[in-house]
Amino acid sequence: MNMKYISRSLLLALMVFVSQLSFAQKKFVHPERVRYDGSCMTIEGKDVLIYSAAFHYFRCPEELWKDRFRQIKEAGFNTVETYVPWNWHERTMPLSLDDTTRFDFSDLKRWLKMAQEEYGFYTIVRPGPFICAEYSGGGYPRWLAKFRPESVEGFWLRSADYRHIRWAQHWFDAVCKAVADEQITRKPVGDKGIILIQIENEYNHHDCDGKEKLLKALYSSVRKSGLDIPVFTCLTNECRSSQEPDLFQVFDSDNYYVGLSSAPDCAYRMSNLKKAQPDAPGFVTELQGGWFSLVTGRLSEDHYSDARHFKAVGLMSLLGGATGINYYMFFGGTHFAGWGARGMTTSYDYNAAIRENGALSDKYYEAKAIGQFIRAFGPQLARSTGGPCKVEGGVKSLFGGVRVAADGTRFVFLHNTDPKNPVKGKARLIPGKLDRPTESMYNINQHGEKVLIAAPETGGDKMMTVDPIDVDYDMPALGSKVLVIPAGKSAKQGKWWPQEQMRPLRPSRLPASVRIASVQKKEDAFTEADWMQLPRLVSLSDLGVNDFRYSLYRAHVQLAAKQAVDERYLLFNMFTRDIVSVQVNGKQAKRLFPDHADAQSWITRDCFERIRPDEYDNRFDVTGLLKEGDNEIIAVYENLGHAHGYFPMEELAGIRQGGLSVVESALTHPLQWDCATDMAGVTKGWIQPQFVPEGWQSVTLDTICEIPHKGNNVQPKREPDGLFTWYRIEFELPKQNTAVWIPWLARIHASGNGYMWLNGHNIGRHWEAGPQREYYLPECWLNWGKEKNVLVMGLRQTENSAVLNAVEIAPYIDAAEVRNNK
């Protein structure tokens, strides 16, 4: 063979190798400020183990942000994370893709500044555009459905369709520019700022072609908008395994939602993640802090994820090599004004470490103990090696592993997977030797279903040579511990972590609850609503309504005597599968479909099929209600909320068309409709505390019955006698003792679906179906002493009417704290 040819071939191969070597390198614009490698993040020259708490500013009254930040800081966290919902910040439909005048990021900026400047947190922002989060539309605006191309057959949102990508960039360009000045690279050295931004979210769970196109477009928006901090995503294989120049710069992370006894999976999966991405830190974007609650389901407090589980998933993630963990949620909050996704309860308590009302649960003290452990050993853990290893001599439920720091410190992690029985004895851990997982590993998806996760081929990362370690263990049921053995010391000279934390002092007595004896009641004054004539095929988004309020529709129709007899059906074609209740000439119309209209949960009915223009999703029998001459039809529209998945996620809201018919399957007499985008009670100010309720009916409540604290289908049941009913509840609370913090709730026994306003603030939905029966009353919106409080309920009458049977205003049990120094 010609030597010149060989030389050219070798040179070409060398050039390809060098180009690939330079290609596959992480690029950091300001590596002196923030960068990462295969071990951890390095901020201003210091290795940092990111200990982060999820706290959504849009689920907490701004007046309470300081208290939540203080609690998170005292637990030892160095970072806070939040989703950033598109629909929260662009509530009005823009005129075009280039119209950015409808954005309002003022609250996000205030939250970031408070976190960074007042409490010294690093921050992480996750703007989606799909955020999931059990949140309205998964973060997508309702109005965006108006721009969905008819030519698209499948799911459009989250897709690689160029028109969707343009809208996603419309959002990302705006949000990135809005937060650019808050990134750490634009702050003085030593100040805190945004250290990471996420693109997309759990993309592995969405099936579409061309995902790389959307991901690259989002990455491009991040960079051209002035953000130069590292970019990441979660559960997105297109980034985890990519060699594409842009996507290689995006590191992937994991979310861990595991069964009660499955915390070891966190260690195995983290080891696997680090092998798949040897040049990125092991990061858990969502480490299970609890679970959400569903209408007709169970409350978060009844979920299995207790404080033991909370501690175990944290420590097992660290065993696997995680150097970034974000507990989701650390504070859950509330779906004020109905911003939860369709089927979600008003409470987003999540059984989190900080409860919805601000109380500190047992999980909080486990988090604080882990925070103390990380503060003590974070720099050593950040560049430690190791992982799960073989445990000999212990009981079957004993799981463990070893990590070794560069200075020789050994961290022996142990976990008892048995949730019922403690274990005690002697065991030997053999670093570097690992049995593969004996059982399949699963993640829990948003439906509570197990999703199979591939097991790693090998165990922990490469370790320095370490002799077997013999330990004496004494583990409670589902307990987790770490034995820290200093370099050169024996296991018997080690110390067990995390350490027990002090609990708060509780007051010896709580104020008495307030049982409401009487309330005032009034039917909505439909005739006084702000009516407008409605063109055909106009959605609520076209009318500027992109939230989740109740609205009114009205039609007047002249009928001949024969028509009044023959047209026995009233049919509505909806933009999405919401609910209407109807009166014809002042009388209730009998519902034919849907038959379970008053208990909509998730997954909602027929969510796997797009609603058709010829589908009549709300149908009524109006036999005997119509008359010759003028007829009035009033419909109350119940917006069930914007779904965060499947086809209802990309459907508009409102009535597309409605009318009378001689058959139930087709519309034979379309009607002209008027619309009022709010109930009359809202536009007339009935929800305000200063409103004077003249002409309202006084109603006596039951003051003896025990009001259910929670439960499904325990609402009072009466025959409906109207469409939409208002109740006004007035009460006083004792003057606050500044040394004692006491949160309050409203315990309500009522039928009907609707909203509640506390002193003019919308505190969320009342769903009669349950399970939620207690509603958080934020202390920042309460009045104390002799100043009156007003709680207003506006309820659509269901098949059980809208009956307010009993109300109690009460302090939360086992939540109050003595806070002398706070």
C-alpha positions in Angstrom: 0.0 0.0 0.0 1.2 3.5 -0.8 2.9 5.1 2.3 1.7 8.6 1.2 -1.9 7.2 1.2 -1.4 5.7 4.6 0.0 8.9 6.0 -3.0 10.8 4.6 -5.4 8.3 6.1 -3.8 8.5 9.5 -3.8 12.3 9.3 -7.5 12.3 8.3 -8.3 9.9 11.2 -6.4 12.1 13.6 -8.2 15.2 12.4 -11.6 13.5 12.9 -10.5 12.3 16.4 -9.4 15.8 17.3 -12.6 17.4 15.9 -14.7 14.9 17.9 -12.7 15.6 21.0 -13.2 19.3 20.7 -16.8 18.8 19.7 -17.8 16.8 22.8 -16.8 19.4 25.3 -19.0 21.4 27.7 -18.8 25.1 27.1 -19.3 27.6 29.9 -19.5 31.3 29.1 -18.3 32.3 32.6 -16.6 29.2 34.1 -15.2 31.4 36.9 -18.7 32.0 38.1 -20.6 28.8 37.4 -19.7 25.5 35.7 -20.1 21.8 36.3 -18.3 18.6 35.6 -19.0 14.9 36.1 -18.9 15.3 39.9 -20.8 18.5 40.8 -21.4 22.2 40.2 -18.7 24.7 40.9 -19.8 28.2 41.8 -17.2 30.9 42.1 -14.5 28.4 42.4 -16.1 26.3 45.2 -17.7 22.9 44.7 -21.3 23.1 45.8 -23.7 20.2 46.6 -27.0 21.7 45.5 -29.7 21.2 48.2 -32.9 22.7 46.8 -36.5 23.1 47.8 -39.4 23.5 45.4 -41.5 26.5 46.2 -44.0 27.9 43.6 -44.6 31.6 44.0 -47.9 31.3 42.2 -49.3 28.9 44.9 -48.6 31.2 47.8 -49.8 34.6 48.8 -47.0 37.1 48.3 -47.5 38.3 51.8 -46.3 34.9 53.0 -43.3 34.4 50.8 -40.9 35.7 53.6 -42.2 33.2 56.1 -41.8 30.3 53.6 -38.3 31.4 52.6 -37.3 31.7 56.3 -38.5 28.2 57.0 -36.6 26.8 54.0 -33.4 28.7 55.0 -33.6 27.4 58.5 -33.9 23.8 57.2 -30.4 24.2 55.6 -31.2 24.6 51.9 -28.9 26.6 49.7 -31.2 26.7 46.7 -34.9 27.2 45.8 -36.6 26.1 42.6 -39.7 27.1 40.8 -41.6 26.3 37.7 -42.6 29.4 35.7 -46.0 29.0 34.0 -46.6 30.7 30.7 -50.3 31.0 31.3 -49.7 32.8 34.6 -47.6 35.5 32.9 -49.4 36.0 29.6 -53.1 35.8 30.6 -54.4 37.8 27.6 -54.1 36.5 24.1 -51.4 38.5 22.2 -52.2 40.1 18.8 -49.4 38.1 17.1 -46.3 36.2 17.7 -44.4 39.4 17.9 -46.7 41.0 20.4 -44.9 40.8 23.8 -47.0 43.6 25.5 -49.3 41.1 27.4 -46.5 39.6 29.5 -46.2 40.5 33.2 -43.3 39.1 35.1 -43.3 41.4 38.0 -44.2 38.8 40.7 -41.5 36.4 39.4 -38.9 39.1 39.6 -39.9 40.0 43.1 -39.8 36.4 44.2 -36.3 35.9 42.7 -35.0 39.1 44.3 -36.4 38.1 47.7 -34.9 34.6 47.4 -31.5 35.7 46.3 -31.0 39.1 48.0 -32.9 38.7 51.3 -32.4 35.0 52.0 -29.1 34.2 50.1 -30.5 31.4 47.9 -29.3 30.2 44.6 -32.3 29.8 42.3 -33.3 27.4 39.6 -36.1 28.3 37.1 -38.1 25.9 35.0 -40.2 27.7 32.4 -41.3 24.6 30.4 -43.2 25.5 28.2 -44.8 22.3 29.5 -44.4 22.2 33.3 -47.0 19.5 34.2 -47.1 20.3 38.0 -50.8 19.4 38.3 -51.2 23.0 37.1 -53.7 24.5 34.6 -52.8 23.5 31.1 -49.5 22.2 32.3 -48.5 25.9 31.9 -49.7 26.4 28.4 -52.2 29.3 27.9 -55.8 28.4 27.1 -55.8 30.8 24.2 -53.0 29.0 22.5 -55.5 26.4 21.3 -56.9 29.0 18.9 -53.7 28.8 16.9 -53.7 25.0 16.6 -53.5 24.2 12.9 -56.4 22.1 11.6 -54.0 20.1 9.5 -52.3 18.6 12.6 -53.8 15.2 13.3 -52.2 14.3 16.6 -51.2 16.3 19.7 -49.9 19.7 18.7 -48.6 21.1 22.0 -45.1 20.0 22.9 -44.7 18.8 19.3 -42.0 19.7 16.7 -44.5 21.4 14.4 -42.9 24.6 13.3 -45.9 26.7 14.3 -45.8 25.3 17.9 -42.1 25.9 18.0 -42.6 29.6 17.1 -45.1 30.0 19.9 -42.7 28.2 22.3 -40.0 30.6 21.3 -42.4 33.5 21.8 -42.7 32.4 25.4 -39.0 31.5 26.0 -37.7 34.7 24.4 -39.8 36.7 26.8 -39.2 34.8 30.0 -35.5 34.5 29.4 -35.1 38.2 28.8 -37.2 38.9 31.9 -34.9 37.0 34.2 -31.6 37.6 32.5 -30.5 40.2 35.0 -31.2 37.7 37.8 -28.6 35.1 36.7 -25.6 34.8 38.9 -23.3 35.8 36.0 -24.7 39.3 36.1 -24.5 39.7 39.9 -21.5 41.0 41.8 -19.1 38.2 42.9 -20.5 36.7 46.2 -24.1 37.6 45.4 -26.6 34.9 44.7 -28.6 34.5 41.4 -30.1 32.0 39.0 -27.6 29.1 38.5 -29.7 26.8 36.2 -32.5 27.1 33.7 -34.5 24.1 32.4 -35.9 23.5 28.9 -38.9 21.2 28.4 -39.9 18.7 31.1 -40.1 15.0 31.3 -40.1 14.8 27.5 -39.7 11.0 27.7 -43.3 10.8 28.7 -44.5 12.5 25.5 -44.6 10.6 22.3 -43.8 12.6 19.2 -41.3 12.8 16.4 -38.6 15.4 16.0 -38.2 16.2 19.7 -34.7 17.5 19.0 -36.2 20.4 16.9 -38.1 21.8 19.8 -35.3 21.3 22.3 -32.8 23.0 20.0 -35.2 25.9 19.5 -35.6 26.3 23.2 -31.9 26.2 23.8 -31.4 28.8 21.1 -33.9 31.1 22.8 -32.1 30.7 26.1 -28.8 31.8 24.5 -30.0 34.5 22.2 -32.0 36.1 25.0 -28.8 36.7 27.1 -28.8 33.7 29.4 -25.3 32.3 29.8 -25.8 30.0 32.8 -25.9 26.2 32.4 -29.0 24.7 30.8 -30.6 21.4 31.8 -33.7 19.3 31.3 -35.2 16.2 33.1 -36.1 12.8 31.8 -35.3 13.7 28.3 -33.1 11.1 26.5 -32.6 13.3 23.5 -30.2 15.4 25.7 -28.9 12.6 27.9 -27.4 10.8 24.9 -26.9 13.5 22.4 -23.8 14.4 20.5 -25.6 17.3 18.7 -23.6 20.5 19.4 -26.4 22.4 21.1 -28.1 19.6 22.9 -24.8 18.3 24.2 -24.6 21.5 26.2 -27.9 20.5 28.0 -27.5 18.0 30.8 -30.4 15.6 31.7 -31.6 14.9 35.2 -33.9 12.4 36.9 -37.2 12.6 38.8 -37.6 10.0 41.6 -41.1 9.0 42.7 -40.8 5.6 44.2 -42.8 3.1 46.3 -42.6 3.1 50.1 -39.9 0.4 50.2 -38.2 1.4 46.9 -35.8 4.1 48.1 -32.8 1.9 47.0 -34.0 2.5 43.4 -32.9 6.1 43.8 -29.3 5.0 44.4 -29.3 2.5 41.5 -30.9 5.0 39.1 -28.5 7.8 40.1 -25.6 5.5 39.4 -27.1 4.8 36.0 -27.6 8.5 35.3 -24.0 9.3 36.1 -22.8 6.5 33.8 -24.9 7.8 31.0 -23.6 11.4 31.5 -20.1 11.1 32.8 -19.5 14.8 32.2 -22.5 16.1 34.1 -23.5 16.2 37.8 -26.0 13.7 39.1 -29.1 15.8 39.6 -32.6 14.9 40.9 -34.9 17.6 39.7 -37.9 16.2 41.5 -37.2 14.1 44.6 -40.5 13.0 46.0 -41.7 15.2 48.8 -45.2 13.8 48.8 -48.1 13.6 46.4 -51.0 15.6 45.1 -54.7 15.1 45.7 -57.6 14.6 43.3 -61.3 15.4 43.3 -63.1 12.2 44.3 -59.7 10.7 45.2 -57.8 11.0 48.5 -56.0 13.8 50.2 -52.2 14.2 50.2 -52.1 13.5 53.9 -53.3 10.0 53.2 -50.5 9.2 50.8 -47.9 6.6 51.8 -44.9 9.0 51.5 -44.2 9.7 55.1 -41.2 11.2 56.8 -39.3 7.9 56.8 -39.7 7.7 53.0 -38.8 11.4 52.6 -35.5 10.8 54.5 -34.7 7.5 52.7 -35.1 8.9 49.1 -32.8 11.8 50.0 -30.0 9.7 51.5 -30.3 7.0 48.9 -29.9 9.6 46.1 -26.8 10.9 47.8 -25.5 7.3 48.0 -25.9 6.9 44.3 -23.8 10.0 43.7 -26.3 12.8 43.5 -24.8 16.2 44.0 -28.0 18.1 43.3 -31.4 17.2 44.8 -34.6 19.2 44.7 -37.4 18.1 47.0 -40.7 18.4 45.1 -42.7 19.8 46.7 -41.0 21.2 49.8 -43.9 23.7 50.2 -46.9 22.8 48.1 -49.5 25.6 48.6 -52.9 26.2 47.2 -54.7 26.4 43.9 -56.2 29.8 44.5 -58.8 31.0 42.0 -58.9 27.5 40.3 -55.5 27.5 38.8 -55.0 23.8 39.5 -55.3 21.5 36.5 -58.7 19.9 35.8 -59.6 17.4 38.5 -57.2 18.8 41.2 -58.4 19.8 44.6 -58.0 23.3 45.8 -55.4 22.2 48.2 -51.9 21.5 46.8 -50.7 20.6 50.3 -48.7 17.7 48.8 -48.1 16.3 52.3 -45.0 18.4 51.9 -42.4 19.3 54.6 -44.0 22.7 54.9 -47.7 22.1 54.8 -50.2 24.2 52.9 -51.0 26.3 56.0 -47.3 26.9 56.8 -47.0 24.3 59.5 -43.8 22.2 59.8 -44.3 18.5 59.4 -42.1 15.6 60.5 -40.6 15.7 57.0 -39.3 19.2 57.6 -37.2 18.0 60.5 -35.8 15.2 58.4 -34.9 17.7 55.7 -33.3 19.9 58.3 -31.2 16.9 59.5 -30.1 16.2 56.0 -29.3 19.8 55.5 -27.1 19.8 58.6 -25.4 16.7 57.2 -24.8 18.3 53.8 -23.4 21.5 55.4 -20.9 19.4 57.3 -19.8 17.1 54.5 -21.1 18.6 51.3 -17.7 19.5 49.8 -16.4 16.0 50.5 -19.5 14.3 49.1 -19.4 16.5 46.0 -16.3 14.7 44.7 -16.7 11.3 46.4 -16.8 8.0 44.6 -18.7 4.9 45.3 -22.3 3.8 45.4 -24.5 0.8 46.4 -22.5 -2.3 47.3 -22.9 -5.8 48.5 -24.0 -6.2 52.1 -23.1 -9.5 53.8 -24.4 -10.8 57.1 -27.3 -8.4 57.5 -31.0 -9.2 57.2 -32.6 -9.3 53.8 -34.2 -5.9 54.2 -30.9 -4.2 54.8 -29.6 -2.2 51.9 -26.4 -0.2 51.8 -23.4 1.3 50.1 -20.2 3.3 50.6 -18.9 6.6 49.2 -15.3 7.7 49.8 -14.1 11.3 49.7 -10.8 12.3 48.3 -9.5 12.8 51.8 -10.3 9.2 52.7 -13.5 9.9 54.7 -15.9 7.0 54.2 -19.6 7.4 54.2 -21.5 4.2 54.9 -25.2 4.5 53.9 -27.7 2.0 55.4 -31.4 1.7 54.8 -34.0 -0.8 56.2 -36.5 -1.4 53.4 -39.0 -3.0 55.8 -41.7 -0.5 56.7 -43.0 -2.5 59.6 -40.1 -4.0 61.5 -36.9 -2.6 63.0 -33.6 -4.5 62.4 -30.5 -4.8 64.5 -27.2 -6.7 64.1 -23.8 -6.8 62.3 -23.1 -6.5 58.6 -20.1 -6.2 56.3 -20.2 -3.8 53.4 -17.9 -4.7 50.4 -17.2 -1.5 48.4 -16.9 -2.1 44.7 -18.9 -5.3 44.8 -22.5 -5.1 43.9 -25.4 -7.5 43.2 -27.7 -6.2 40.5 -31.2 -5.2 41.7 -33.2 -8.3 42.4 -36.5 -6.6 41.5 -37.7 -4.4 38.7 -37.4 -0.7 39.3 -40.3 1.7 38.7 -41.1 5.4 38.8 -44.6 6.6 39.7 -46.2 8.7 37.0 -48.8 11.5 37.5 -51.6 8.9 37.4 -50.0 6.9 40.3 -49.1 4.2 37.8 -45.7 2.3 37.9 -43.5 3.0 35.0 -40.7 0.4 34.4 -37.2 1.8 34.6 -34.3 0.0 33.1 -31.8 -1.3 35.7 -28.2 -0.3 35.5 -25.7 -2.8 34.2 -23.2 -2.2 37.0 -23.2 -0.6 40.4 -21.5 2.6 41.7 -18.9 4.7 39.9 -15.3 3.7 40.0 -14.0 3.7 43.5 -10.6 3.8 45.1 -9.6 0.5 46.7 -11.4 0.2 50.1 -11.3 -2.7 52.5 -14.6 -4.2 53.6 -16.3 -2.3 56.4 -17.9 -4.0 59.4 -20.7 -2.1 61.1 -23.1 -2.7 64.0 -26.5 -1.5 62.9 -29.7 -0.6 64.7 -32.3 0.5 62.2 -35.9 1.5 62.9 -38.6 0.3 60.4 -37.9 2.1 57.1 -35.0 3.8 58.8 -32.0 5.4 57.0 -28.6 6.4 58.4 -25.1 7.3 57.4 -22.0 6.3 59.3 -19.2 8.9 58.7 -15.8 7.4 59.3 -12.9 9.9 59.2 -9.8 8.9 57.3 -7.6 6.5 59.2 -10.3 5.7 61.7 -12.2 2.5 62.3 -16.0 2.0 61.9 -16.3 2.0 65.6 -14.8 5.5 65.7 -17.4 6.8 63.2 -20.4 8.9 63.9 -24.0 8.3 62.7 -25.8 11.0 60.7 -28.3 12.7 60.2 -28.8 13.9 63.7 -32.2 14.3 65.5 -33.6 17.8 65.3 -35.5 19.7 67.9 -39.3 20.1 67.4 -41.1 23.4 67.9 -42.9 24.3 71.2 -46.7 24.0 70.9 -49.0 26.2 72.9 -50.8 24.5 75.7 -54.2 25.8 74.5 -55.8 26.9 71.3 -58.5 29.4 70.7 -62.0 28.0 70.5 -63.4 27.4 67.0 -66.2 29.6 65.7 -69.4 27.7 64.7 -71.4 29.7 62.3 -75.1 29.9 63.3 -76.6 31.8 60.4 -75.6 33.1 57.0 -77.2 35.2 54.3 -78.3 33.7 51.0 -79.3 35.0 47.5 -79.7 33.6 44.0 -77.6 35.2 41.4 -79.3 38.2 39.8 -78.9 37.0 36.2 -80.8 40.0 34.7 -78.2 42.3 36.2 -75.2 40.6 34.7 -73.1 42.4 32.0 -74.6 40.8 28.9 -73.2 41.1 25.4 -74.5 39.6 22.2 -72.4 36.7 21.2 -71.4 35.9 17.6 -71.5 32.2 16.7 -68.5 30.0 17.3 -66.8 32.4 19.7 -64.9 31.0 22.6 -64.3 32.5 26.0 -60.7 33.1 25.1 -62.0 35.3 22.2 -63.8 37.3 24.9 -60.6 37.7 26.9 -61.4 35.0 29.5 -58.5 32.6 30.0 -59.1 31.9 33.7 -61.6 29.5 35.2 -64.6 31.6 36.3 -68.2 30.8 36.0 -70.0 32.5 33.1 -73.6 32.9 31.8 -75.3 32.3 28.5 -78.8 33.4 27.6 -81.1 33.0 24.7 -84.6 34.3 23.9 -86.6 32.5 21.3 -90.1 32.9 19.9 -91.8 29.5 19.4 -95.0 28.5 17.7 -97.2 26.1 19.8 -96.1 23.1 17.7 -92.5 24.0 18.1 -92.9 24.2 21.9 -94.2 20.7 21.9 -91.9 19.1 19.3 -88.6 20.6 20.2 -88.0 18.5 23.3 -84.3 18.6 23.5 -81.8 21.4 24.4 -78.3 20.6 23.0 -74.9 22.2 23.5 -71.8 21.8 21.4 -68.9 22.7 23.6 -65.4 23.8 22.9 -64.3 21.4 25.6 -66.1 19.0 27.9 -67.2 21.4 30.6 -70.6 21.5 32.3 -73.6 23.7 31.9 -76.8 23.8 34.1 -79.9 25.2 32.6 -83.2 26.9 33.4 -85.9 27.3 30.8 -88.5 29.9 31.7 -87.3 29.8 35.3 -87.6 26.0 35.7 -84.8 23.5 35.9 -84.1 21.5 32.8 -83.6 17.8 33.2 -80.1 16.7 32.3 -79.7 13.8 29.9 -75.9 13.8 29.5 -73.4 13.7 31.1 -75.0 11.7 33.9 -72.1 12.4 36.3 -71.8 16.1 35.7 -71.0 17.2 39.2 -67.9 15.1 40.1 -65.3 15.7 37.4 -61.9 14.2 38.4 -58.7 13.4 36.5 -58.5 11.7 34.1 -61.6 13.4 32.8 -64.1 11.7 30.7 -63.3 11.1 27.0 -60.0 13.0 27.4 -58.4 10.7 24.8 -60.8 12.0 22.1 -61.0 15.5 20.7 -64.4 17.0 21.0 -66.1 17.2 17.6 -68.1 20.1 16.1 -71.1 17.9 15.8 -70.9 16.4 19.3 -73.5 17.5 21.8 -71.7 17.1 25.1 -74.4 18.7 27.4 -77.9 17.5 26.6 -81.2 18.3 28.3 -84.9 17.2 28.2 -87.0 20.4 28.1 -90.4 18.6 27.7 -93.1 20.8 29.2 -90.8 23.7 29.9 -91.3 25.6 26.6 -94.3 27.6 25.7 -95.8 29.4 22.7 -94.4 32.9 22.3 -91.3 34.2 24.0 -89.0 31.8 25.9 -85.9 32.5 28.0 -83.1 30.0 28.4 -80.4 30.7 31.0 -77.2 28.5 31.2 -74.6 28.6 33.9 -71.2 27.6 32.4 -68.9 25.7 34.8 -65.2 25.8 33.6 -63.8 22.6 35.1 -60.3 23.9 34.7 -57.7 23.5 32.0 -56.4 19.9 31.7 -52.6 19.4 31.9 -52.6 16.5 29.5 -54.3 14.8 26.6 -56.7 16.5 24.2 -58.5 18.8 26.6 -55.2 20.5 27.1 -55.4 22.0 23.7 -59.1 22.9 23.6 -60.7 26.3 24.1 -63.5 26.9 26.6 -67.1 28.0 26.2 -70.2 27.0 24.3 -69.5 26.8 20.6 -73.2 26.6 19.7 -76.5 25.5 21.3 -80.1 25.2 20.5 -83.3 23.2 20.5 -84.0 20.0 18.6 -86.6 17.5 17.8 -84.0 14.7 18.2 -81.2 14.2 20.7 -78.5 13.5 18.2 -78.5 16.6 16.0 -79.3 20.3 16.4 -82.3 21.3 14.3 -82.9 24.8 15.8 -79.7 26.8 16.5 -80.2 29.8 18.8 -78.7 33.2 19.1 -76.9 33.6 22.5 -75.9 36.4 24.7 -73.0 35.9 27.1 -72.0 37.4 30.5 -68.4 36.5 31.2 -69.0 36.7 35.0 -71.8 35.9 37.3 -73.8 38.9 38.3 -72.7 38.5 41.9 -69.1 39.1 40.9 -69.8 42.2 38.7 -72.0 43.7 41.3 -69.4 43.3 44.0 -71.1 40.7 46.2 -67.7 39.0 46.8 -66.3 42.2 48.5 -66.4 42.5 52.3 -67.7 46.0 52.2 -70.7 45.0 50.2 -74.0 45.6 52.0 -76.3 42.6 51.4 -79.8 44.2 51.2 -82.7 41.9 50.5 -80.7 38.7 51.2 -82.4 35.8 53.0 -81.1 34.8 56.5 -80.5 31.0 56.7 -80.0 29.1 60.0 -77.2 26.5 59.9 -76.7 23.3 61.7 -74.6 24.0 64.8 -74.7 20.5 66.3 -73.7 18.0 63.6 -70.1 16.9 63.3 -68.7 18.4 60.1 -66.7 15.8 58.2 -63.0 16.8 58.0 -62.6 15.0 54.7 -64.4 12.4 52.6 -66.1 11.7 49.2 -69.8 11.9 48.6 -70.6 13.2 52.1 -72.2 16.4 51.0 -75.8 17.3 51.9 -78.4 16.2 49.3 -81.5 18.2 48.4 -83.5 18.8 45.2 -82.1 21.8 43.2 -84.2 24.9 43.3 -82.1 27.3 41.2 -78.9 27.6 39.1 -76.4 29.6 41.1 -76.6 30.4 44.8 -74.6 32.9 46.9 -73.8 32.6 50.6 -72.3 35.3 52.8 -70.6 34.2 56.1 -69.5 36.7 58.7 -67.2 35.9 61.7 -64.7 37.4 64.1 -61.4 35.9 65.3 -59.6 36.6 68.6 -56.8 39.1 68.6 -53.5 37.6 67.6 -50.8 36.8 70.2 -47.6 37.7 68.4 -45.7 35.0 70.4 -47.9 32.2 69.1 -48.5 31.4 65.4 -51.9 29.7 64.7 -53.2 28.9 61.2 -57.0 28.8 60.6 -59.3 26.8 58.3 -62.9 26.8 57.2 -64.6 23.4 57.6 -67.6 23.3 55.3 -70.5 20.9 54.8 -72.1 22.0 51.6 -73.3 20.8 48.2 -72.7 22.7 45.0 -69.6 23.5 43.0 -68.1 27.0 43.0 -65.6 29.4 44.5 -64.9 31.0 47.9 -63.7 34.5 48.6 -62.1 35.5 51.9 -62.3 39.2 52.4 -62.4 39.6 48.7 -59.6 37.1 47.9 -60.4 34.1 45.9 -59.2 31.1 48.0 -60.2 28.4 45.6 -62.9 26.0 44.5 -65.4 24.1 46.5 -66.1 20.7 44.9 -69.0 19.0 46.5 -67.8 15.5 45.6 -64.8 15.8 48.0 -62.5 14.6 49.4 -61.5 18.1 50.6 -63.8 19.6 53.3 -61.3 21.9 55.0 -60.0 25.1 53.3 -57.0 27.1 54.3 -57.6 30.7 55.3 -54.3 32.6 54.8 -53.5 34.6 57.8 -52.4 37.5 55.7 -56.0 37.9 54.4 -57.7 37.5 57.8 -58.8 40.2 60.2 -58.3 39.9 63.9 -60.0 41.2 67.0 -63.2 43.1 66.5 -62.8 43.6 62.7 -65.2 41.4 60.8 -64.2 38.7 58.3 -66.4 37.9 55.3 -66.3 34.5 53.6 -68.5 34.4 50.4 -69.4 31.3 48.5 -70.8 31.3 45.0 -72.1 27.8 44.1 -73.5 26.3 40.9 -76.4 24.1 41.9 -75.8 20.4 41.2 -78.2 17.5 41.4 -77.8 17.9 45.1 -78.7 21.6 45.0 -76.3 24.2 46.6 -77.0 23.8 50.3 -74.8 25.2 53.0 -75.5 23.0 56.0 -72.8 23.8 58.4 -69.6 25.9 58.7 -66.9 26.0 61.3 -63.9 28.4 61.5 -61.2 26.5 63.4 -57.5 26.5 64.2 -55.5 23.6 62.6 -54.9 20.9 65.2 -51.2 20.2 65.9 -50.0 23.0 63.8 -49.6 26.0 66.1 -46.1 27.0 67.2 -44.6 29.3 69.9 -42.5 31.7 67.8 -41.1 34.1 70.4 -38.0 34.9 68.4 -39.5 34.9 64.8 
